[in-house]
C-alpha cells in the first residue's frame, strides 16, 4: 500500500442525523471499527426532519454533507431513517464517496416475530415515505405490520429526557396500539429510539422483541470500506469529533449523556 493510499484511508468517516439520535448508530460503528476516526454532526436546530417536506430534508442533507466532506470525510453515514427515505438517492447522485443509509428493520422483524405481528415505531416522515412502502411490499407480505407515528418523542430525547414521566407517558401511548394488535416484535424505526430501549422494554414487557438497526448499518459500513479499499490501518482507537447547531445550553451535556462519556462538542452555524 503506497503512502498516498494510506493517507487517504486514514481520513475520517462522517455520520449525521437530524439531531442526537444518530449517536446510537455511531456507538455501533465505534464498537465495530474502533480504529476509524469518526465525525458526527447533530443537526438539532432543524430536528425533527419528520415534519419537513422531502425537498427541505434534501436541502439540509446537502448542507451537512458539504460540511462533512469539507472535513475530508471518506464515507458518509446518514444515521436517520427519515433523511434516508427522503434524500439518500439525491445524495448518491450528487457525491461520489460511499454513502450508507438506514432503513426500518422490517426484514429482521419478519424473521424474529413468533406470531407474525410486527409493530413499527417511527416518525411521520418515515412512515409516509415511498421507501417504507417498498419495504412493506418486499418483506411484509407474510406478516401483519402495525405502524405508529411517535410525535414528540424525538424532542424528548433531544432534551436528554430519557426516563421522565412525560417520556414514559408518550411511550405508553404509542406502544398501546401495537400491543393491542398483538405485536410480539417492535421495530425502533428512528435512530433516536434505541436510547429509550430500557423504558420501552419496561412498558411492553421482556417477551416483546425490540429491533434496532444500528449494528446492521455498522456492518454495511465495514463492508463498503473493505470493498473500496478505504479501511483504516491504525492499530489504536481513533478519535470521535462532535458538532451541533443546537441553541440549547445543555447540548454538550445531552451529547455526552448519550455517548456515554464526556464528549468535546463544537458549535457550528450549519
LUMVEXSE-42809 format. One record per residue (C-alpha): residue in one letter; x, y, z. Coordinates in pm, whole numbers, plus 50000, padded with zeros to 5 digits. Example, Ala and Ser with C-alpha at 12.3 -4.5 7.8 and 13.67 -1.06 7.14 Angstrom:
<pts>
<A,<51230,49550,50780>>
<S,<51367,49894,50714>>
</pts>
This chain:
<pts>
<X,<50000,50000,50000>>
<X,<50156,50330,49895>>
<X,<50181,50639,50116>>
<X,<49914,50829,49924>>
<X,<49663,50545,49963>>
<X,<49747,50507,50333>>
<X,<49687,50877,50387>>
<X,<49356,50851,50202>>
<X,<49248,50557,50418>>
<X,<49314,50747,50739>>
<X,<49058,51011,50651>>
<X,<48753,51012,50881>>
<X,<48412,50852,50845>>
<X,<48130,51105,50881>>
<X,<47793,51038,51044>>
<X,<47497,51272,51078>>
<X,<47137,51284,51193>>
<X,<46859,51537,51233>>
<X,<46975,51556,51594>>
<X,<47143,51343,51858>>
<X,<46963,51017,51774>>
<X,<47228,50901,51528>>
<X,<47469,50870,51820>>
<X,<47302,50530,51872>>
<X,<47438,50429,51529>>
<X,<47772,50600,51597>>
<X,<47815,50376,51904>>
<X,<47774,50062,51693>>
<X,<48024,50194,51438>>
<X,<48280,50287,51703>>
<X,<48246,49944,51867>>
<X,<48289,49755,51538>>
<X,<48551,49989,51386>>
<X,<48737,50148,51680>>
<X,<49037,50241,51463>>
<X,<48827,50458,51230>>
<X,<48828,50830,51304>>
<X,<48466,50944,51331>>
<X,<48293,51277,51277>>
<X,<47937,51340,51394>>
<X,<47700,51627,51318>>
<X,<47378,51671,51516>>
<X,<47151,51891,51305>>
<X,<46942,51957,51616>>
<X,<46840,52309,51520>>
<X,<46635,52156,51239>>
<X,<46504,51848,51423>>
<X,<46286,51661,51373>>
<X,<46312,51601,51000>>
<X,<45985,51407,51010>>
<X,<45779,51728,50999>>
<X,<45963,51868,50694>>
<X,<45899,51820,50322>>
<X,<46129,51586,50125>>
<X,<46279,51891,49950>>
<X,<46356,52061,50283>>
<X,<46517,51741,50411>>
<X,<46731,51710,50097>>
<X,<46850,52069,50137>>
<X,<46951,52002,50499>>
<X,<47131,51681,50398>>
<X,<47325,51861,50124>>
<X,<47425,52133,50369>>
<X,<47550,51887,50631>>
<X,<47718,51662,50371>>
<X,<47904,51959,50223>>
<X,<48029,52049,50571>>
<X,<48148,51694,50645>>
<X,<48311,51647,50305>>
<X,<48497,51972,50369>>
<X,<48636,51792,50679>>
<X,<48785,51537,50433>>
<X,<48537,51257,50505>>
<X,<48597,50936,50308>>
<X,<48248,50792,50368>>
<X,<47913,50925,50485>>
<X,<47656,50754,50707>>
<X,<47306,50901,50703>>
<X,<47206,50792,51054>>
<X,<46844,50898,51016>>
<X,<46556,50694,50876>>
<X,<46361,50999,50755>>
<X,<46666,51152,50585>>
<X,<46749,50820,50422>>
<X,<46397,50789,50284>>
<X,<46386,51146,50154>>
<X,<46742,51211,50043>>
<X,<46965,50904,50004>>
<X,<46916,50878,49627>>
<X,<46980,51250,49577>>
<X,<47293,51231,49796>>
<X,<47432,50941,49595>>
<X,<47370,51127,49270>>
<X,<47545,51439,49399>>
<X,<47851,51288,49573>>
<X,<48098,51016,49478>>
<X,<48203,50890,49822>>
<X,<48038,50579,49975>>
<X,<47705,50674,50138>>
<X,<47533,50434,50377>>
<X,<47174,50491,50490>>
<X,<46920,50347,50730>>
<X,<46603,50150,50682>>
<X,<46341,50028,50929>>
<X,<46424,49666,51001>>
<X,<46106,49512,50863>>
<X,<46303,49220,50719>>
<X,<46474,49145,51052>>
<X,<46146,49182,51240>>
<X,<45970,48946,50998>>
<X,<46237,48686,51073>>
<X,<46215,48743,51451>>
<X,<45839,48751,51506>>
<X,<45677,48441,51654>>
<X,<45313,48527,51584>>
<X,<45351,48722,51260>>
<X,<45251,49060,51404>>
<X,<45511,49339,51388>>
<X,<45488,49687,51535>>
<X,<45686,49982,51395>>
<X,<45757,50296,51595>>
<X,<45877,50573,51364>>
<X,<45840,50937,51267>>
<X,<45560,51053,51041>>
<X,<45812,51125,50765>>
<X,<45947,50771,50766>>
<X,<45605,50606,50769>>
<X,<45482,50820,50478>>
<X,<45790,50757,50263>>
<X,<45797,50556,49942>>
<X,<46095,50366,50080>>
<X,<45894,50238,50375>>
<X,<45609,50139,50143>>
<X,<45859,49943,49933>>
<X,<45992,49766,50244>>
<X,<45642,49659,50338>>
<X,<45587,49532,49985>>
<X,<45913,49335,49992>>
<X,<45918,49195,50344>>
<X,<45575,49249,50496>>
<X,<45368,49022,50276>>
<X,<45354,48729,50518>>
<X,<45325,48932,50836>>
<X,<45089,49192,50977>>
<X,<45262,49528,51024>>
<X,<45114,49781,51265>>
<X,<45268,50128,51241>>
<X,<45268,50412,51492>>
<X,<45393,50767,51439>>
<X,<45555,50897,51758>>
<X,<45505,51274,51760>>
<X,<45711,51446,52031>>
<X,<45935,51153,52120>>
<X,<46239,51280,51929>>
<X,<46213,51612,52111>>
<X,<46223,51435,52449>>
<X,<46548,51263,52354>>
<X,<46693,51587,52215>>
<X,<46641,51732,52564>>
<X,<46803,51429,52728>>
<X,<46473,51328,52890>>
<X,<46510,50951,52868>>
<X,<46336,50849,53188>>
<X,<46092,51126,53274>>
<X,<45722,51070,53340>>
<X,<45634,51267,53026>>
<X,<45856,51046,52810>>
<X,<45718,50729,52968>>
<X,<45363,50854,52909>>
<X,<45437,50904,52540>>
<X,<45591,50556,52516>>
<X,<45283,50401,52678>>
<X,<45057,50599,52443>>
<X,<45244,50492,52129>>
<X,<45304,50130,52225>>
<X,<44946,50065,52337>>
<X,<44801,50028,51982>>
<X,<45084,49790,51885>>
<X,<45029,49572,52192>>
<X,<44652,49583,52140>>
<X,<44706,49431,51795>>
<X,<44924,49159,51949>>
<X,<45266,49269,51819>>
<X,<45539,49049,51964>>
<X,<45819,49234,51782>>
<X,<45865,49612,51767>>
<X,<46095,49793,51524>>
<X,<46264,50105,51659>>
<X,<46227,50289,51329>>
<X,<46406,50607,51433>>
<X,<46770,50629,51543>>
<X,<46665,50829,51850>>
<X,<46450,50546,51987>>
<X,<46725,50298,52093>>
<X,<46807,50542,52372>>
<X,<46462,50458,52509>>
<X,<46506,50081,52480>>
<X,<46507,50024,52855>>
<X,<46200,50239,52909>>
<X,<46018,50076,52616>>
<X,<46109,49724,52736>>
<X,<45982,49805,53084>>
<X,<45647,49909,52937>>
<X,<45595,49642,52667>>
<X,<45746,49354,52863>>
<X,<46051,49133,52812>>
<X,<45864,48892,52585>>
<X,<45840,49161,52314>>
<X,<46147,49173,52088>>
<X,<46289,49518,52009>>
<X,<46472,49558,51677>>
<X,<46750,49820,51644>>
<X,<46918,49858,51304>>
<X,<47238,50032,51422>>
<X,<47453,49718,51419>>
<X,<47345,49633,51063>>
<X,<47445,49982,50947>>
<X,<47787,49944,51109>>
<X,<47831,49609,50934>>
<X,<47736,49762,50599>>
<X,<47985,50045,50653>>
<X,<48260,49793,50734>>
<X,<48180,49602,50413>>
<X,<48183,49917,50198>>
<X,<48514,50040,50341>>
<X,<48672,49699,50280>>
<X,<48518,49665,49935>>
<X,<48654,50004,49826>>
<X,<48991,49966,49999>>
<X,<48923,50250,50241>>
<X,<48960,50076,50577>>
<X,<49199,50235,50824>>
<X,<49530,50065,50908>>
<X,<49552,50227,51252>>
<X,<49631,49992,51540>>
<X,<49483,50216,51807>>
<X,<49144,50362,51897>>
<X,<49078,50671,51689>>
<X,<48916,50999,51788>>
<X,<48549,51093,51767>>
<X,<48455,51457,51700>>
<X,<48111,51612,51751>>
<X,<47941,51920,51611>>
<X,<47596,52061,51687>>
<X,<47397,52363,51578>>
<X,<47163,52335,51876>>
<X,<47076,52652,52065>>
<X,<47018,52452,52383>>
<X,<47252,52545,52668>>
<X,<47280,52176,52766>>
<X,<47361,52045,52414>>
<X,<47707,51921,52518>>
<X,<47563,51761,52830>>
<X,<47298,51574,52629>>
<X,<47551,51452,52371>>
<X,<47786,51333,52647>>
<X,<47492,51163,52822>>
<X,<47400,50970,52508>>
<X,<47759,50895,52404>>
<X,<47831,50754,52749>>
<X,<48146,50953,52826>>
<X,<48228,51321,52826>>
<X,<48239,51448,52470>>
<X,<48402,51759,52327>>
<X,<48132,51927,52120>>
<X,<48196,52214,51880>>
<X,<47922,52454,51773>>
<X,<47851,52508,51404>>
<X,<47612,52758,51248>>
<X,<47508,52497,50988>>
</pts>
